[in-house]
């Protein structure tokens, strides 16, 4: 079974006010035939942030229960310019499981790191 240590996804959190579909909140989905261990999520202000204090939401949802995502960062959680927020708690995910997220303003960059393994 191949084991890959890698950056799983990079992107920019969308503002909650602009998110109108489930897919727009999608940060990462475990590919079919893989299992994943998330080793860290880093959130940081980008260069075009519209507010110095931004509230963020990050959720985990099982493939079978996407209608009831579980919050994985405290509510409320803020990223204050120029600081970063690093979620270090490791957790595992199965094929089809997802991470979802949004922010109160545009411009929060994210990096999700971890390990993917063939199953």
N, C-alpha and C positions, 0 to 999 in steps of 0.2 A: 504494500500500500504506500503510495507516494505521500510524502509529508512536505508541505510548503509553508515556510515562514515568510510572511509578506505583508505589504500594505494592501488591505482588502478593498479600501475605497477612500477616495478623497472627493471633497465637494464643498458646497456652500449651503447652509441651512436656509430654507425658504421661510419668509415671514408667515406666521400662522394666519394672518389676514389674507394672504395670497394663496393659501393651500385650500383647494376645493375638491380634491380627489385623493383617495388613499395613496395612489402611486406617487403623488407629489411629495409625500412625507417620507418615502422610502429612502433610507440611507444605505442599507446593505441587505441582501438576501442570500442565504446559503444556497449554492448551486446544487442541482440534483446530483446524487452520487457522492456528496461530500459531507463531512462533519467539520465544524469550525470551533476553535477556541479563540474568543476575543481576548486580547491581552491589553488593549488600551484604546481609549477614544480621546482624542485631543481636540478641543474647541478653542478657537482664537479669533480675535477681531481681525477682519481684513482691512484693507486700505480704504474701502468705501462704505464704512459703517455709518448708518444714519443716526446712531445714538451711542453715547459713551457707556451706557449700562443696558445690556440686552438680556432679557429672560429667555431661557432655553428649555426645551422639553425633549427628552430622549426616552423612547419606549422599546420594549422587547415584546414580540408577539410570536406565539407558536403557530406553526402552519395550520393546525386544526382549529385555532381559536383567534383568528385575526381580528374579530370584532371586539375582543377584550384585551387590548395591549396592557402590559404591566410597565409602570414607570420605573426606570432604572437610575434616574438622578432625582435628588430631592426637589420638592416643589415648594416655593419657587427657587430656581437656581439661576444665578446671574453670572454673566461674563462681563467684567468691568475693564474698559480700555486702560492700559495696554496689557492686562493680564491674560493668561491662558487658563483654561479649565481642563484638567486631565482626569479622566475616569479610569482608574487603574484596576479596579476589581475584575478579576478574570472570571469568565463564564463560558459555558459551552452552548452550542446551537446545532440543531439538526437540519438536514436538507429541507428547504422551504420556510424555515424560521426567518424572521425579519427584524431589523432595527429600524425604527421610525423616529423622525424628529422634526422640530420646527423652532422658530425663534420669534421674538417680538419685533425684530427689525431685520432688514436685509444685511448680509455681510459677515456672518459668522462662518469661518472656514472650519472644516472638520477633516480629521484623518482617523481612520479605523485600522488598527493593526491586529494581526493575529496569525493563527496557524490553520490551514485547511488540510484535511486528510481525506483520501479516497476511502469510501466505505463499501 
